[in-house]
Amino acid sequence: MHRALYPGTFDPITLGHLDILNKAAHMFDEVILAVADYTGKDSNFNLEERLNLCNEATNGMPNVKVMSFSGLVVDFAQKMECNTMIRGLRAVSDFEYELSLALTNKKLKPQIETIFLVPSLKYMYLSSSMVRQLADLKAPLTDFVPPPVIRFYEQKIYPKT
Ligand code: ADP
């Protein structure tokens, strides 16, 4: 069984994340979408909300499992018996950060490989932080996030503002 881990904060999950996840789900028997409990960012979503949204957004993907983790991602990958981690690479700006992360993780656990997948062109400049900014300004989000995230903003966030 070839199982891969796709870790991130998914704050919130976007169509770019789902694009990468979809590609990974076609390459591996099982993909664990691993939601980090710590975001280190000013967020609209707590861990439970991020998990629920990831679960709803991946509902139709039978070989995708959503889990949360805390601590080192390589420890979680090992615990889940994943020797491959997936990360997405967008524009050049991602490269240096992702490379240093991959090399650090390799140093910590040499048996775990990081594989980079490139999204479709239309998601190349899409990020969760961009979505959070757009949502603050109540911009339409249909082209950027899956329906559960839109519903969440409409039901839980917008009514308070
Ligand atoms: P983190 O906070 O750990 O960077 P994110 O949840 O923002 O995690 O992203 C998880 C992974 O998905 C990262 O490798 C990131 O580069 C990638 N990613 C995020 N948005 C996109 C996108 N639009 N297209 C492709 N990859 C993406």
Residues whose N, C-alpha, C, O or C-beta is under 5 A from the ligand:
A	BS01	ADP	P7 G8 T9 F10 D11 G16 H17 I20 R87 G88 L89 R90 P119 Y123 L126 S127
